[in-house]
Amino acid sequence: MNTAFLLSDYLTELRRTLAGVLQHGRTVRLGEVQLITEQLNTAVALAQEVEEENRILEHRLSAGRDDLRNRKAAADITDVASGDNVTAFRLPHFPNN
């Protein structure tokens, strides 16, 4: 994410704009409504970008945890298959009926 365009900066600017425009007894002009709409649209776009980046990062973290878990399981299987700690048991013999 480009830190020059932080969502909090746009929301702070929007709050300032709204505070200046929405005063008791004051008529809101079309240009002011358009400015507020543009600022809201920008804030929404930035929020969507942040959410998408969070989804991507969460997916990568999840994949990394799964990979680590799989490597640990593979190492455990390798330890068992090495024969160092494996005990062989004879299969019981059952007579055929």
mmCIF file of the C-alpha atoms, coordinates in Angstrom:
data_MODEL
# 
_entry.id   MODEL 
# 
loop_
_atom_site.group_PDB 
_atom_site.id 
_atom_site.type_symbol 
_atom_site.label_atom_id 
_atom_site.label_alt_id 
_atom_site.label_comp_id 
_atom_site.label_asym_id 
_atom_site.label_entity_id 
_atom_site.label_seq_id 
_atom_site.pdbx_PDB_ins_code 
_atom_site.Cartn_x 
_atom_site.Cartn_y 
_atom_site.Cartn_z 
_atom_site.occupancy 
_atom_site.B_iso_or_equiv 
_atom_site.pdbx_formal_charge 
_atom_site.auth_seq_id 
_atom_site.auth_comp_id 
_atom_site.auth_asym_id 
_atom_site.auth_atom_id 
_atom_site.pdbx_PDB_model_num 
ATOM 1  C CA . MET A 1 1  ? 0.000   0.000   0.000  1.00 0.00 ? 1  MET A CA 1 
ATOM 2  C CA . ASN A 1 2  ? 1.243   3.480   -0.793 1.00 0.00 ? 2  ASN A CA 1 
ATOM 3  C CA . THR A 1 3  ? 1.585   5.214   2.576  1.00 0.00 ? 3  THR A CA 1 
ATOM 4  C CA . ALA A 1 4  ? 1.246   8.637   0.940  1.00 0.00 ? 4  ALA A CA 1 
ATOM 5  C CA . PHE A 1 5  ? -2.501  7.953   0.630  1.00 0.00 ? 5  PHE A CA 1 
ATOM 6  C CA . LEU A 1 6  ? -3.634  6.720   4.017  1.00 0.00 ? 6  LEU A CA 1 
ATOM 7  C CA . LEU A 1 7  ? -7.307  6.121   4.627  1.00 0.00 ? 7  LEU A CA 1 
ATOM 8  C CA . SER A 1 8  ? -7.139  7.998   7.920  1.00 0.00 ? 8  SER A CA 1 
ATOM 9  C CA . ASP A 1 9  ? -5.827  11.095  6.109  1.00 0.00 ? 9  ASP A CA 1 
ATOM 10 C CA . TYR A 1 10 ? -8.774  11.095  3.715  1.00 0.00 ? 10 TYR A CA 1 
ATOM 11 C CA . LEU A 1 11 ? -11.264 10.547  6.514  1.00 0.00 ? 11 LEU A CA 1 
ATOM 12 C CA . THR A 1 12 ? -9.736  13.379  8.546  1.00 0.00 ? 12 THR A CA 1 
ATOM 13 C CA . GLU A 1 13 ? -9.986  15.689  5.543  1.00 0.00 ? 13 GLU A CA 1 
ATOM 14 C CA . LEU A 1 14 ? -13.578 14.582  4.955  1.00 0.00 ? 14 LEU A CA 1 
ATOM 15 C CA . ARG A 1 15 ? -14.431 15.355  8.576  1.00 0.00 ? 15 ARG A CA 1 
ATOM 16 C CA . ARG A 1 16 ? -12.955 18.843  8.187  1.00 0.00 ? 16 ARG A CA 1 
ATOM 17 C CA . THR A 1 17 ? -14.921 19.397  4.984  1.00 0.00 ? 17 THR A CA 1 
ATOM 18 C CA . LEU A 1 18 ? -18.165 18.218  6.577  1.00 0.00 ? 18 LEU A CA 1 
ATOM 19 C CA . ALA A 1 19 ? -17.614 20.391  9.655  1.00 0.00 ? 19 ALA A CA 1 
ATOM 20 C CA . GLY A 1 20 ? -17.133 23.404  7.415  1.00 0.00 ? 20 GLY A CA 1 
ATOM 21 C CA . VAL A 1 21 ? -20.115 22.672  5.176  1.00 0.00 ? 21 VAL A CA 1 
ATOM 22 C CA . LEU A 1 22 ? -22.705 21.411  7.653  1.00 0.00 ? 22 LEU A CA 1 
ATOM 23 C CA . GLN A 1 23 ? -23.337 24.434  9.810  1.00 0.00 ? 23 GLN A CA 1 
ATOM 24 C CA . HIS A 1 24 ? -26.755 25.371  11.143 1.00 0.00 ? 24 HIS A CA 1 
ATOM 25 C CA . GLY A 1 25 ? -28.658 27.611  8.774  1.00 0.00 ? 25 GLY A CA 1 
ATOM 26 C CA . ARG A 1 26 ? -26.064 27.370  6.003  1.00 0.00 ? 26 ARG A CA 1 
ATOM 27 C CA . THR A 1 27 ? -27.039 26.254  2.503  1.00 0.00 ? 27 THR A CA 1 
ATOM 28 C CA . VAL A 1 28 ? -24.864 23.507  1.047  1.00 0.00 ? 28 VAL A CA 1 
ATOM 29 C CA . ARG A 1 29 ? -23.739 24.219  -2.493 1.00 0.00 ? 29 ARG A CA 1 
ATOM 30 C CA . LEU A 1 30 ? -23.532 21.668  -5.288 1.00 0.00 ? 30 LEU A CA 1 
ATOM 31 C CA . GLY A 1 31 ? -19.737 21.967  -5.480 1.00 0.00 ? 31 GLY A CA 1 
ATOM 32 C CA . GLU A 1 32 ? -19.451 21.117  -1.798 1.00 0.00 ? 32 GLU A CA 1 
ATOM 33 C CA . VAL A 1 33 ? -21.653 18.063  -2.205 1.00 0.00 ? 33 VAL A CA 1 
ATOM 34 C CA . GLN A 1 34 ? -19.503 16.947  -5.129 1.00 0.00 ? 34 GLN A CA 1 
ATOM 35 C CA . LEU A 1 35 ? -16.316 17.434  -3.082 1.00 0.00 ? 35 LEU A CA 1 
ATOM 36 C CA . ILE A 1 36 ? -17.736 15.411  -0.187 1.00 0.00 ? 36 ILE A CA 1 
ATOM 37 C CA . THR A 1 37 ? -18.853 12.678  -2.595 1.00 0.00 ? 37 THR A CA 1 
ATOM 38 C CA . GLU A 1 38 ? -15.385 12.522  -4.167 1.00 0.00 ? 38 GLU A CA 1 
ATOM 39 C CA . GLN A 1 39 ? -13.739 12.311  -0.754 1.00 0.00 ? 39 GLN A CA 1 
ATOM 40 C CA . LEU A 1 40 ? -16.130 9.535   0.302  1.00 0.00 ? 40 LEU A CA 1 
ATOM 41 C CA . ASN A 1 41 ? -15.451 7.615   -2.902 1.00 0.00 ? 41 ASN A CA 1 
ATOM 42 C CA . THR A 1 42 ? -11.707 7.942   -2.362 1.00 0.00 ? 42 THR A CA 1 
ATOM 43 C CA . ALA A 1 43 ? -12.018 6.754   1.236  1.00 0.00 ? 43 ALA A CA 1 
ATOM 44 C CA . VAL A 1 44 ? -14.099 3.757   0.157  1.00 0.00 ? 44 VAL A CA 1 
ATOM 45 C CA . ALA A 1 45 ? -11.572 2.848   -2.556 1.00 0.00 ? 45 ALA A CA 1 
ATOM 46 C CA . LEU A 1 46 ? -8.705  3.067   -0.057 1.00 0.00 ? 46 LEU A CA 1 
ATOM 47 C CA . ALA A 1 47 ? -10.627 0.937   2.459  1.00 0.00 ? 47 ALA A CA 1 
ATOM 48 C CA . GLN A 1 48 ? -11.239 -1.700  -0.215 1.00 0.00 ? 48 GLN A CA 1 
ATOM 49 C CA . GLU A 1 49 ? -7.545  -1.687  -1.103 1.00 0.00 ? 49 GLU A CA 1 
ATOM 50 C CA . VAL A 1 50 ? -6.568  -2.160  2.551  1.00 0.00 ? 50 VAL A CA 1 
ATOM 51 C CA . GLU A 1 51 ? -9.096  -4.998  2.938  1.00 0.00 ? 51 GLU A CA 1 
ATOM 52 C CA . GLU A 1 52 ? -7.773  -6.740  -0.186 1.00 0.00 ? 52 GLU A CA 1 
ATOM 53 C CA . GLU A 1 53 ? -4.195  -6.439  1.045  1.00 0.00 ? 53 GLU A CA 1 
ATOM 54 C CA . ASN A 1 54 ? -5.265  -7.882  4.407  1.00 0.00 ? 54 ASN A CA 1 
ATOM 55 C CA . ARG A 1 55 ? -6.955  -10.814 2.653  1.00 0.00 ? 55 ARG A CA 1 
ATOM 56 C CA . ILE A 1 56 ? -3.809  -11.472 0.605  1.00 0.00 ? 56 ILE A CA 1 
ATOM 57 C CA . LEU A 1 57 ? -1.559  -11.290 3.673  1.00 0.00 ? 57 LEU A CA 1 
ATOM 58 C CA . GLU A 1 58 ? -3.857  -13.569 5.680  1.00 0.00 ? 58 GLU A CA 1 
ATOM 59 C CA . HIS A 1 59 ? -3.845  -16.083 2.824  1.00 0.00 ? 59 HIS A CA 1 
ATOM 60 C CA . ARG A 1 60 ? -0.038  -15.994 2.695  1.00 0.00 ? 60 ARG A CA 1 
ATOM 61 C CA . LEU A 1 61 ? 0.234   -16.423 6.468  1.00 0.00 ? 61 LEU A CA 1 
ATOM 62 C CA . SER A 1 62 ? -2.220  -19.294 6.388  1.00 0.00 ? 62 SER A CA 1 
ATOM 63 C CA . ALA A 1 63 ? -0.328  -20.961 3.542  1.00 0.00 ? 63 ALA A CA 1 
ATOM 64 C CA . GLY A 1 64 ? 2.930   -20.503 5.455  1.00 0.00 ? 64 GLY A CA 1 
ATOM 65 C CA . ARG A 1 65 ? 1.446   -22.099 8.579  1.00 0.00 ? 65 ARG A CA 1 
ATOM 66 C CA . ASP A 1 66 ? 0.135   -25.005 6.498  1.00 0.00 ? 66 ASP A CA 1 
ATOM 67 C CA . ASP A 1 67 ? 3.542   -25.428 4.846  1.00 0.00 ? 67 ASP A CA 1 
ATOM 68 C CA . LEU A 1 68 ? 5.294   -25.457 8.223  1.00 0.00 ? 68 LEU A CA 1 
ATOM 69 C CA . ARG A 1 69 ? 2.783   -27.981 9.574  1.00 0.00 ? 69 ARG A CA 1 
ATOM 70 C CA . ASN A 1 70 ? 3.305   -30.199 6.510  1.00 0.00 ? 70 ASN A CA 1 
ATOM 71 C CA . ARG A 1 71 ? 7.101   -30.047 6.815  1.00 0.00 ? 71 ARG A CA 1 
ATOM 72 C CA . LYS A 1 72 ? 6.894   -31.000 10.503 1.00 0.00 ? 72 LYS A CA 1 
ATOM 73 C CA . ALA A 1 73 ? 4.626   -33.932 9.662  1.00 0.00 ? 73 ALA A CA 1 
ATOM 74 C CA . ALA A 1 74 ? 6.996   -35.039 6.897  1.00 0.00 ? 74 ALA A CA 1 
ATOM 75 C CA . ALA A 1 75 ? 9.929   -34.862 9.326  1.00 0.00 ? 75 ALA A CA 1 
ATOM 76 C CA . ASP A 1 76 ? 8.006   -36.993 11.849 1.00 0.00 ? 76 ASP A CA 1 
ATOM 77 C CA . ILE A 1 77 ? 7.260   -39.590 9.172  1.00 0.00 ? 77 ILE A CA 1 
ATOM 78 C CA . THR A 1 78 ? 10.936  -39.623 8.147  1.00 0.00 ? 78 THR A CA 1 
ATOM 79 C CA . ASP A 1 79 ? 11.963  -40.194 11.781 1.00 0.00 ? 79 ASP A CA 1 
ATOM 80 C CA . VAL A 1 80 ? 9.587   -43.147 12.071 1.00 0.00 ? 80 VAL A CA 1 
ATOM 81 C CA . ALA A 1 81 ? 10.626  -44.597 8.715  1.00 0.00 ? 81 ALA A CA 1 
ATOM 82 C CA . SER A 1 82 ? 14.349  -44.402 9.566  1.00 0.00 ? 82 SER A CA 1 
ATOM 83 C CA . GLY A 1 83 ? 14.018  -47.509 11.717 1.00 0.00 ? 83 GLY A CA 1 
ATOM 84 C CA . ASP A 1 84 ? 15.664  -46.075 14.812 1.00 0.00 ? 84 ASP A CA 1 
ATOM 85 C CA . ASN A 1 85 ? 12.508  -46.242 16.869 1.00 0.00 ? 85 ASN A CA 1 
ATOM 86 C CA . VAL A 1 86 ? 10.510  -48.876 14.997 1.00 0.00 ? 86 VAL A CA 1 
ATOM 87 C CA . THR A 1 87 ? 9.682   -52.201 16.614 1.00 0.00 ? 87 THR A CA 1 
ATOM 88 C CA . ALA A 1 88 ? 8.633   -55.056 14.363 1.00 0.00 ? 88 ALA A CA 1 
ATOM 89 C CA . PHE A 1 89 ? 5.798   -57.282 15.521 1.00 0.00 ? 89 PHE A CA 1 
ATOM 90 C CA . ARG A 1 90 ? 4.871   -60.600 14.068 1.00 0.00 ? 90 ARG A CA 1 
ATOM 91 C CA . LEU A 1 91 ? 1.451   -60.808 12.559 1.00 0.00 ? 91 LEU A CA 1 
ATOM 92 C CA . PRO A 1 92 ? -0.776  -63.257 14.380 1.00 0.00 ? 92 PRO A CA 1 
ATOM 93 C CA . HIS A 1 93 ? -1.511  -66.432 12.479 1.00 0.00 ? 93 HIS A CA 1 
ATOM 94 C CA . PHE A 1 94 ? -5.193  -67.251 12.199 1.00 0.00 ? 94 PHE A CA 1 
ATOM 95 C CA . PRO A 1 95 ? -6.173  -70.673 10.888 1.00 0.00 ? 95 PRO A CA 1 
ATOM 96 C CA . ASN A 1 96 ? -8.443  -70.643 7.872  1.00 0.00 ? 96 ASN A CA 1 
ATOM 97 C CA . ASN A 1 97 ? -11.897 -72.038 8.582  1.00 0.00 ? 97 ASN A CA 1 
# 
